[in-house]
Amino acid sequence: MTKAPANVLELPLEQRAEMAFKAAVEELIVENARQGLPIYIWRDGKVVELSPKELQAESLRLQEE
C-alpha cells in the first residue's frame, strides 16, 4: 500500500486530498477482494464489473508496492 511522505502536512491541500482518495480506493480494492465482492467502474463509456478474481490480482499488486 502507498505510504504518505513524512512532510505530508506541508503539501498543498489538493495534493493531500488526492493522496487520501487514492489510499481509499486501494483499501476498497483490497477489502472487496478479501470478501470476494466485485466492484463496478466506468470504462470506455460504460459500467464494467471487475470480478473478485480480477480484484485479487490487483490487490496483490497493490500490496507488493
DRENPA-3360 file (N, C-alpha, C; in nm, 2 decimals, always signed):
BEGIN
1 = MTKAPANV = +0.08/-0.12/+0.00/+0.00/+0.00/+0.00/+0.09/+0.13/+0.00 ~ +0.03/+0.23/-0.05/+0.10/+0.36/-0.06/+0.12/+0.42/+0.08 ~ +0.24/+0.47/+0.11/+0.27/+0.53/+0.24/+0.27/+0.68/+0.21 ~ +0.22/+0.76/+0.31/+0.23/+0.91/+0.30/+0.37/+0.95/+0.33 ~ +0.42/+1.06/+0.26/+0.55/+1.11/+0.29/+0.56/+1.17/+0.43 ~ +0.68/+1.19/+0.48/+0.69/+1.24/+0.62/+0.64/+1.39/+0.62 ~ +0.66/+1.46/+0.51/+0.62/+1.60/+0.51/+0.47/+1.62/+0.46 ~ +0.39/+1.53/+0.48/+0.25/+1.53/+0.42/+0.18/+1.66/+0.46;
9 = LELPLEQR = +0.19/+1.71/+0.58/+0.12/+1.83/+0.62/+0.17/+1.96/+0.56 ~ +0.29/+1.95/+0.49/+0.34/+2.07/+0.42/+0.29/+2.07/+0.28 ~ +0.23/+1.97/+0.23/+0.19/+1.96/+0.09/+0.06/+2.04/+0.08 ~ +0.03/+2.09/-0.05/-0.10/+2.16/-0.07/-0.22/+2.07/-0.04 ~ -0.33/+2.13/+0.00/-0.45/+2.06/+0.03/-0.49/+1.97/-0.08 ~ -0.49/+2.02/-0.21/-0.53/+1.94/-0.32/-0.45/+1.81/-0.34 ~ -0.32/+1.82/-0.31/-0.23/+1.70/-0.32/-0.26/+1.60/-0.21 ~ -0.29/+1.65/-0.09/-0.32/+1.56/+0.02/-0.46/+1.50/+0.00;
17 = AEMAFKAA = -0.55/+1.57/-0.06/-0.68/+1.51/-0.09/-0.67/+1.40/-0.19 ~ -0.59/+1.42/-0.30/-0.57/+1.32/-0.40/-0.51/+1.20/-0.34 ~ -0.41/+1.22/-0.25/-0.34/+1.10/-0.19/-0.44/+1.03/-0.10 ~ -0.53/+1.10/-0.03/-0.63/+1.03/+0.06/-0.73/+0.95/-0.03 ~ -0.77/+1.01/-0.14/-0.86/+0.94/-0.23/-0.80/+0.81/-0.29 ~ -0.67/+0.82/-0.33/-0.61/+0.70/-0.39/-0.59/+0.59/-0.28 ~ -0.56/+0.63/-0.16/-0.54/+0.54/-0.05/-0.68/+0.47/-0.02 ~ -0.79/+0.55/-0.02/-0.92/+0.49/+0.00/-0.96/+0.39/-0.11;
25 = VEELIVEN = -0.92/+0.42/-0.23/-0.95/+0.33/-0.34/-0.87/+0.20/-0.33 ~ -0.74/+0.21/-0.29/-0.66/+0.09/-0.27/-0.72/+0.01/-0.16 ~ -0.77/+0.07/-0.05/-0.83/+0.00/+0.06/-0.95/-0.07/+0.01 ~ -1.04/-0.01/-0.07/-1.16/-0.07/-0.12/-1.13/-0.19/-0.21 ~ -1.03/-0.18/-0.29/-0.99/-0.29/-0.38/-0.95/-0.41/-0.29 ~ -0.86/-0.39/-0.20/-0.81/-0.49/-0.11/-0.92/-0.56/-0.03 ~ -1.01/-0.48/+0.03/-1.12/-0.53/+0.11/-1.22/-0.61/+0.03 ~ -1.26/-0.55/-0.09/-1.36/-0.63/-0.17/-1.30/-0.76/-0.22;
33 = ARQGLPIY = -1.17/-0.76/-0.26/-1.10/-0.88/-0.30/-1.10/-0.98/-0.18 ~ -1.08/-0.94/-0.06/-1.08/-1.03/+0.05/-1.21/-1.09/+0.08 ~ -1.32/-1.01/+0.06/-1.46/-1.05/+0.08/-1.52/-1.13/-0.04 ~ -1.45/-1.13/-0.15/-1.50/-1.19/-0.27/-1.61/-1.11/-0.34 ~ -1.61/-0.98/-0.33/-1.71/-0.90/-0.38/-1.66/-0.82/-0.51 ~ -1.74/-0.80/-0.61/-1.69/-0.72/-0.72/-1.70/-0.58/-0.70 ~ -1.64/-0.50/-0.78/-1.66/-0.35/-0.78/-1.70/-0.31/-0.92 ~ -1.76/-0.20/-0.94/-1.81/-0.15/-1.07/-1.74/-0.02/-1.10;
41 = IWRDGKVV = -1.68/-0.01/-1.22/-1.61/+0.11/-1.26/-1.66/+0.16/-1.40 ~ -1.63/+0.28/-1.43/-1.67/+0.34/-1.56/-1.55/+0.32/-1.65 ~ -1.57/+0.25/-1.76/-1.46/+0.23/-1.86/-1.51/+0.23/-2.00 ~ -1.45/+0.32/-2.08/-1.49/+0.33/-2.22/-1.64/+0.36/-2.24 ~ -1.69/+0.45/-2.16/-1.83/+0.50/-2.17/-1.93/+0.40/-2.12 ~ -1.89/+0.30/-2.04/-2.00/+0.22/-1.98/-1.95/+0.16/-1.85 ~ -2.04/+0.11/-1.77/-2.01/+0.05/-1.64/-1.96/-0.09/-1.67 ~ -1.85/-0.13/-1.60/-1.79/-0.26/-1.61/-1.77/-0.32/-1.47;
49 = ELSPKELQ = -1.80/-0.45/-1.46/-1.78/-0.52/-1.33/-1.64/-0.58/-1.33 ~ -1.57/-0.55/-1.22/-1.44/-0.62/-1.20/-1.47/-0.73/-1.10 ~ -1.45/-0.85/-1.15/-1.48/-0.97/-1.07/-1.38/-0.98/-0.95 ~ -1.42/-1.06/-0.85/-1.34/-1.08/-0.73/-1.20/-1.13/-0.77 ~ -1.20/-1.22/-0.88/-1.07/-1.27/-0.92/-0.98/-1.16/-0.98 ~ -1.04/-1.07/-1.06/-0.96/-0.95/-1.11/-0.91/-0.87/-0.99 ~ -1.00/-0.85/-0.89/-0.97/-0.77/-0.78/-0.85/-0.83/-0.69 ~ -0.85/-0.96/-0.68/-0.75/-1.03/-0.61/-0.61/-1.00/-0.67;
57 = AESLRLQE = -0.61/-1.01/-0.81/-0.48/-0.99/-0.88/-0.44/-0.84/-0.85 ~ -0.53/-0.75/-0.86/-0.50/-0.61/-0.84/-0.46/-0.59/-0.69 ~ -0.53/-0.65/-0.60/-0.49/-0.64/-0.46/-0.35/-0.69/-0.43 ~ -0.31/-0.80/-0.49/-0.18/-0.85/-0.47/-0.08/-0.75/-0.53 ~ -0.11/-0.69/-0.64/-0.02/-0.59/-0.70/+0.00/-0.47/-0.61 ~ -0.11/-0.42/-0.55/-0.11/-0.31/-0.46/-0.03/-0.34/-0.33 ~ -0.05/-0.46/-0.28/+0.02/-0.49/-0.16/+0.17/-0.51/-0.18 ~ +0.22/-0.54/-0.30/+0.36/-0.55/-0.33/+0.43/-0.42/-0.34;
65 = E = +0.36/-0.31/-0.37/+0.42/-0.18/-0.39/+0.47/-0.13/-0.26;
% end
